[in-house]
């Protein structure tokens, strides 16, 4: 990686020593403060003693690092690797060596409500656009959490907690930058009697960075079939428009949360089937409402949540393969579709602390989900996984040979948890959850944790948990889609993990955490391919893994903080004996942040280390890389600020490893980019 120009080093040194700059008040949250988390057991408790390996990213962290979306936020968490895929709108969340096609091994929630699209299990489609300023904090547990949260709490659980407190000042933000990116945000709040109303809006449009692709999936098929249909080399299709809105009405015992999201003109990235598609695009509209009620009477605590969500998705002129593909499609392999999805969820919890040294929690819930294909048209049919032409594009919504146009799944569950204080310094937490699915049956998942407060500044944890990843309806229910063949016999995959964790605060201005983990999977879902264009999910995988994660933070002065992490994982595919592939074995991140009013400076460096390809991929391993980002903000007054965010400061040429073997090349990452924001408060 190129060295930083000497002028930058000199400027930073002068900045640190400059006596004319006044020190801003200390960080809103110092390292000596007691950091709390609710995600570990469902109730607030110190992160130091919580029976899990947890992280918290606050609104202050988000604001002071220049994070623009959830992907940027999750890069701050040890053990998380965010990779690129052929679909520009759906990055890969790889946690501790686990990956899946639509991130089904990581559970994402908003205010405790799971966010998963029914048919594919796609996390980012279900999340839509969340207004950045609506996020109060993001809580994360690493490791299985299905004993409390059920399906897909497999490698990690992420809970996005939205704002319910009225901000001190309303805020508007106008931003713009590289790739013709434009963004506008608004945050406001007001009290209506006993009800606090807080709302946020965000709109963004961009051309995207449109990486240049030298070869794609069609390039491979051309070599195999003797055709010349590939559009590579050429640019990816990464343009998009996005809108998000969220409002919370919070009273003494109730909260009503409403949110909406819309994606428009969403490009297909490198292509839905990893073949360049400059024409296809998507759009989605999401509306969601959540009502929460809570009550506490002496030793009893009651909570109830009702959630309803509607999602409309449209695929417009998707070209799975370009004109000339297979020597039979002069206009390409074309697909159009529109489907509606509806979710209704209810869950209730009852907490009881009336037994000495015990905190009991009992929960029950149910979920009803249905997706219906409203319209579909195509110009192909599938025979043994191979697309064959059927003439011009025609309506196939009710065609008998394409599969049912309706997908549905119902679920009910119950769980029990006990936090048992064996001794003032020892707490044992155990729990068990039972889930019953209408399509594939039952699953039971336990957990156990022993936490020892060895000293006032030292905590030791021993943890065990089980997680499961539910197969999606599309993986089980046949529907003619190129590159995917359903498997009606598919079962959930399961992981069991043990961990040891250490939380040490030797001084009020210094904290460090270390955890070691080991996990084993059973019936892991793998997409099998016989060399053709079609993949079929099978319960054939077994994976073992081990690793460690270390993180630390040091307040060098009341206005300067140094923080970072190092993560290591080694996962073995027991079916081949080879490395599981894709996820880096070594990752590191370091951040230096200084507040010298009216300035704020944040410098972040990220290292992605060595990794292997999956066993079926004969290419040499991807290159390691390191990137440096700089974020600075200047306050003209308490009402007006400006910021500049520079990513990949030294313009390093980097390619991210392509997932699996469908895409023959790696995916170029953006070079140096600039993003300017003007922040007004009123």
N, C-alpha and C positions, 0 to 999 in steps of 0.2 A: 504494500500500500504506500503511495507517495507520502513523504514527510510533510507536515504542515509548513507553510511558508514562515520564514523567520519573523516577518512583520506581525503575523498573528500572535506568535508567542510573545513578542515584545509588548504588543498592545495589551494582552491579557495580564502580563506581569505588572505593567503600569496601572492598569485598572485596579488590580488587587491592592496596590499600595497607595493609590491616590487619596490624600487626606481631605480633599474637598467634597468627597461624596459622603453623605450622611448614612449611617446604618439604619435601615428600616427595622421596625420592631421584629421580634423573633418570629420564626415560623409559627403559623397558626397552631400547629400541633408539634410539640417538641418530642424528642425521643424518650423523655422522662414521663410523658403522659401515659395513662392507662388506655391502650387501644382495645376497643371492644369489637366483637364479631357475633353475629346471630346465626350464621350459616352452619356452624358445627353441630348444634343441638336443636335449633329452632327458637332459642331464647338468647338475649344478650348476655355475654360474658367476656372476660378478659381473653384476648387472643393468646396471651402467654399460657393460660391454663385450659384453653378450649381443647376438647379431645379430638383434635385433627391437626393437620398441617395446613394452615390457613394464611391468606394474604388479604390485605385491604388496600384498595386504591381510592383515595378520597377525591372530592371535587377539587381540593387544593392541588393535589398531585396532578390531576388531569390538566388543570389550568396552567400550572408552572412547568410542565414538560412539553407543552405545545401539542398534546394529543388531540387528534381530530375525530377519532371514531373508536369503536370497540377494539379493532385490530391493534391500534396504537396502545390502547390501555393494557391489553393482555400481553403485549411484549414486555411489560414491566414485571411480569410474574415469573419467578424461577420455574424451569421445567417446561414452559410453554414455547413451542416453536410455531411461528405463523408462516406458512409457505404459500406459494403461488400455484394455481391450477390453470387448466385451459380456460375455465370460466372465471373471468376477471372479477365477478361479483361474489364469488364463493371461495375464499382462501381456505387453506387447510389448517385446522387446529390440531397440531401434533403434540400430545402431552405424554411425557415419559415413554416415548417410543410407540404410542398407539396412534394410528390414523384410520380414517374411513372415508368413503366416497363423499358423504355429505355431512361430515363431522358428527356422526351419530354416537361417537364414544365420549363426547363432552356434553353435559347438560347445561343449557343456557336458560336462565329464568329472568323475568322482570317482576320485581316485588314478590318473589316466591312462586310465580306462575310459570310453568314450563313453556318454552317457546320452540315448538317443533312443527314443521309442516308435515301433514299426515302421510301423503303418498310416498315421498322420497325421504322424509325425515330431515329435510334441509333446515339447518339452523338459521342461516342468514336470510332466507326468504321469509321465514316466520318472524324474525326480528324486525325486518324492514328498516326504515330510517328512524333511529331514536335521536331526538334533539339532544345534542351534546350537553347543553346547559341544564337539561332536566335531570341529569345524573347526579345524585348526592354522593354515592359511593358504590364501589364494586367489590363484593366479597367473593373470595375464591377458596375452595378447598381442593387440594391435590390428593389424588387417590380415590378409591371407590366410595360412593355415598348412597348406594341403592337401598340400604337399610332404612334411610330416612326419606329419600327423594325418588326412589323407584327407577324406572327405565332410563337408561343412557347416562346415569351417574356412574360412569364406568372408569374413566381416567381422571375426571375432574368435574366439579360443579361450580358454575359461575352465576352469581345472583346480582343483577343490576338493580340497585335500590334508588328509586326516584325521589326527587325533592318533595317534601311536604311542609317544610318551614318557609315562611315568607322571606324572600331575600331582603337584605338591608336596603338595596337599591335595585330598581329595574335595570335591565341591561339590553343593549342592542349591539350586534357585531356585524360588520361588513368585511368580507375577505375576498382575496383573489390571488391567483398565482399561476404557476407553470401548468402547461397542458390546457390552457384556456379555462381554468377552474374559477368558478365564482360561487360565493356562499354568503348567505344572510341568516342571522339567528336573532331570536328575541326571547328574553326571560322576564316574567312579570309576576307579581303576586299582590293579593289584597285580602283583607279580613272582612267577611260578611257575618256579623254577629259572632257566634262561637265557631264559625267555619272558616278555615284557612284555605284560600284558593291560590294555587301556584300553577302557572302554565308556561310552556315553552314551545317555540316554533323553530324549524330549520328548513332552508331550501338550498339545494346545491345542484349545479350542473357543470359538467366537465367533458372534455374530449378523451380524458384518460391518457395514459402514457403510451399506449399503442406500440408495444414492443415489436421489433422486426423479427419475424419467424423464418428461419432458413429452411426448415423442413417440418412437415406435419404428418398426421396419420395417413392422409391421402398420398403423401410421398412414398410411404411404405407400400401402400396398395398398388401404386403405379409400378414400383419395382417388381412386385409380385405378378401383376397382371399384364404388364407391358403397355399400360395406358399412360397418358400425360395430362391428367386432369387437375393435379394439385395447383393451388394458387400460391404456394410457397415457391420462392421467398416472397414475403409480403407482410403488411402490418396486421396486427390483431385489431379486433373491433371492440373498443373499450369505452365508447361514449355512453353517457347516462345522465338522467335527471332524477332527483330524489327530493321528496318532501316528507317531513315528519312533524307531528303535533302531539303534545301530551299535556293533560291538565289533571291535577289532583284536588279533590274537595275533601278536606280532613276536618272532622268534628271530634268531640270528646271520645266517642266510642266507635266511630265509623270512618271509613275512607272510601270514596268513589273515585276510581281512576279511569280516565278515558284517553284513548290514543288512536291516532290514525297515521297511516304511512302510505306513500305512493311512489312506485318506481315507474319511470317512463323512458322510452327510447334507450332501453338497456341493451347494450351490445352483447354479442355472444362470446366476446373474448377471442381466444384462439379457435373456438368452435365447440359446439355441444359434444360432438364426437371427436374432438381434437383435430378437426380439419378446418382450415380457415374458411370463415363465412362472413364476408363483408356486408351481407344483406340482412341477415336475420336479426331480430330484436325481440325483447320481451317487455311486458309491463305487468305490474301487480298493484292491487289496492287492498289495504288491510284496515279493518276497524275492530277495536277491541275494547271491552269494558270489564272492569273488575270491581266488585263490591266486597269490602272487608269489614267485619264486625268483631269487636273484642270486648271482653268484660272480665273483671277480676273481683272476686269476693272471698276475702279471708284467704284460705289455702287453695282456692280454686281459680284457675285461669281458663277462659273459654275463647276460642277464635274460630271464625267461620269465614270462608272465602267462596264467592261465586264468580266465575269468569266465563265470558262468552267472546268468541272471536270469529270473524268472517274474513275470508281471503279469496280474492278473485285473481287468477293468474292467466295471462294470455301469451302464447308463443306465436309470433308472426314471421312467416317466411323463414323458418329455420331450415338451413341447408345442412343436413347431417354430413353430406358429401357434396362436392361441387359439380358443376356441369361436366359431363364426360365420365363421371365415376362409373366404374365397373364396365365401361364400354357400352352401357345400356341406358344411361340417364342424361340426355342432352341438356336438360335444364337443372340437373342435380337431383339429389334425394331430398325432397321437400316435405316439411311437416308444419301444420298449423293446428293450434288447439286453444281451447279456453275451458277452464274448470273452476268451480266454486268449492270452497272448503268451509265447513262449519265445525266449531268445537264448542262444547259446553262442559265446564268442569265445576265440581264442588268438592271441597274438603273441609273438615272440621277437626280441631284438636282440643283436647281436654287435658289441662295440666293440674297436678295435685301435689302439694308440698306439705300435706298434713301428717305424714309419717316421718318421724325423726330421721334425719340424715339421708332422706331420699327425695328426689324430684322426679315424679312420674309424668310421662307424656303418653297419651293414647290418641291416635289419629285414624280417621276413616275418610274415604273419598271415592268419587266415581268420575268417569270421564266418558263422553260420547263424541265420537268424531266421524264425519262423513265427507267424502270428496266426490263430486259428480262432474263428469265430463259434459260440458254444455255443447261443445262443438268440436269437431275434429275433421281435418282433411289432409290428404297425403297423395302421393303419386307412386306408392310402392306397397308391396306386401313382403312379408318375411317367410322364407322357406329354408328351414334348417339354419336360421340365423343370417341368411344372405338376402339382401334387398333385391327384389325383382320388380320391374316396372309393371304398372297396371293402367298406363295411359296418362292422361293429364291429371292434375290435382283434382281429387273428388272427395265428396263427403263420406267419411267412414265412421261417423259417430256411433251408429247402431249396427255396423257391419258385423255379422255373426262370427267371422274368422279373426277378428282383432281383439276379442276379449271383452269382459264386462266394462261398461263405462262408469261404474260406481265402485268406490272403495269405501269400506267402513271398518271401524274398530271401536269396541267398547272395553272399558276397564273398570274394575273396582278393586280397592285395596284397603288394608288395615295394617297399622304398625304400633309397636309398643317400645318405649324407651325408658330406662331408669338411670339416673345419675346418683350414685351411691357414695356418700362421703365415709369411707372406711375409717378415716383418721383426719384430723385437721389438715394434714399435708398430703393425704392420699385420696384420690377420687377414682372410682371405677364406673365407667359408663358402658352400658350394653343395650342392644336393641335388635329388633327383628321386624321385618316387613314381608307381608304376603301380597302378591299381585295376581289377579286373575284376568287374562285377556280372552276376548271372545274368539280370536282366530287361532292362537297357538297354545293357549292353556295357562298353566300356573308357574310361578317362580317364587322362591323364598330366599331372602338375603339377610344375613346377620352382620353385626358389628360388635366390637369390644375395644375398650380403650382404658388404659391405666395411666393416670397422671400423678406425678410426684413433684410437689413443691419442695425441692431439696433445700433451697435457701430462698431468701427474699428476692434474690437476683438470678436464681437458677431453677429451671423447670425441666423435668425429663418425662418423656411420653413413650409408651408402648402401644401400638395401634394395630388392629386387624379389621379388615372390611372386605365385603364382597360387592361386586357390581355386575350389572348385566346390560347388554345392548340388545334392544328388541329389534327383530327383523322388520323392515318396513312393509306395508301392504304391497307396494310395487315389486319388492323382492320376492314376495310369496304368490302374488296373484298375476297370472299371465296377462300381458297386454303387449301388443306388437310395437316394440320400440327398438330401433337399431342399437346395437352394442349392449343390450341387456335382455337376458332370458330369465324369466321368473322361475322360482323353485318353491312349489307349494309345501314341500316338506321341511323348509328351513326353520330352524329353532333359534332361540336366543343364544348369544355367546356370553360367557361368564368369565370373570376374573376374580381371583383371591389375592389379597395383598397384605403384607405385614410391613410395619414401619417402626423406626426408632427415631425420636426427635429430641433435640436439645435447644432450649431457649435461654440465652444468657445475656444479662444486662449488667456488665461489670461497673458501669458508671451511668449517671443520668443522661450523659450526652453520647453514649455508645451502646449499641445493641447488635447482637449477632444471633443467627439461627442456623442450625444444621439438622438435616434429616437424611436418613438412609432408608431405602425401600427395596423390597423384593416382591415380584408378582408372578403369577402363573395363570394362563388362560385355558379355557376348555371350550370346545366347539366353536372356535373363532371363525367368523364369517369371512371367507376369502372369495374374491372374484376369479373364477377359473376360466382359462382361455385355451382353446385348442389350436391357436395360430390364426384363426379367422377373425372377423370383425366383432364377434359376439362374446360377451362375458356372462357367466352364470354364477350366482352366489351359492356357496357350499359351506357346510359346517366341517371344514377339513383342517383348520389351522390350530396349531398349538404354539404358544409363545411364552417364553420365560424372560424375565428382565430384572435387572438390578441397577441401582444408581444412588446418587446423592445430590442434594441441593443445599447450597450454602448462600446465605444472604447477610448483609451487614449494612449498618448506617452509622455515621459519625458526624455529630454537629461540631465541626472544627471551631466555629465561632457562633454567636447567636444568630448570624445572618449568612453562614456558609455551611453547606452540608455536602458530604461525600458519601455516596451509597453505591451498592452494586450487588451482583450475585454471580455465582458459578454453578452450572448444572451439568451433571454427567449421567448418562444412561447407556446401558449395553443390553440390547434385547436380541434374543436368539429365536429364530424360526425353527422350532423343534421338528417340523416336518421335512426340512431340508438340511438342518444343521448349520445353516448360514445366518449371518446377521439379518435381522428383520428388515433393515433397510430404511432409507429415506430420512429418518430423524437424525439430526446431528448428535454424535456421541458427546461432544463438548460444546457448551454455550457459555458465554460470559457477557456481562453488561455492567458498565460503570457510568455513574452520573456525578458530575460536579455542578453544584447549584449555588449561586451567590445572589443575595439581595442587598444592594447598596442603593438606597432610595435616591433618585426615582427609577433606578435600573433594576432589572432582573436578568441574570444570565444563566442559562442551562446548557451544558455540554454533555452529550451522551455518546458513548462508543459501544458498539455491539459487535460481538465476534461469533461467527457460526463456524464450528469446527468440522473435523473429518466425519464422513459418513459413508456408508455403503449403499449401493443400489439394491433393489430387491433381487432375490436369487435368480429370477428369470431374465434379468436385464444384463446383457454381456458388456455393456459400456463401462469404461473406467469410472472410478468414483468421482463425484462432483468436487469442484475446488472449494477450499475454505475461503472465507472472506471476512473483512471487517469494514464497518461503515461508521462514519462520524457525523452526528447531527448537532446543530447549534440553534438554540431558541433564545431570543432576547425580547424584552418588553420594556417600554419606557412610559412612565406616567407623567403626562403634562399637568394633570390635576387629579383630584379624586373623581372627576366626572369624565375624563378622557384619557385613553391609553392607546398606544400603537405597538404592534409586535411584528417580528420577522422570524420566520421559521425556515431554516435552510437544511434540507435533507441531503445526505451523501455529499458532504461539504467538499471533498477532494475529487468528486466526479469519478469514482472508481467504477470500472466496468465489471459488472457482476451478473452471473446467471444463477438462478435458483433451480434446484433439481426438479425435473418434471416428475409427477407422481405416477408410479407404476410403469407399464411398458407400452401403453396405447400411444403415447406421444414420444416420438423418437429423439427429440432434442430437449435441451433445458430452456428455461424461460428467462429472458433478459429482465433485469430489474431496472428501475429508473435511474438515470444519472443524477447530476445535481439538479435540485428543484428548489424553487423559492415560493414562499406563501406569506402574504402580508395581510395583517388584520388591523382594523380600527375599531376600538371598543369604547362605546359611550354608555354612561350610567346616568339615570335620572330618577 
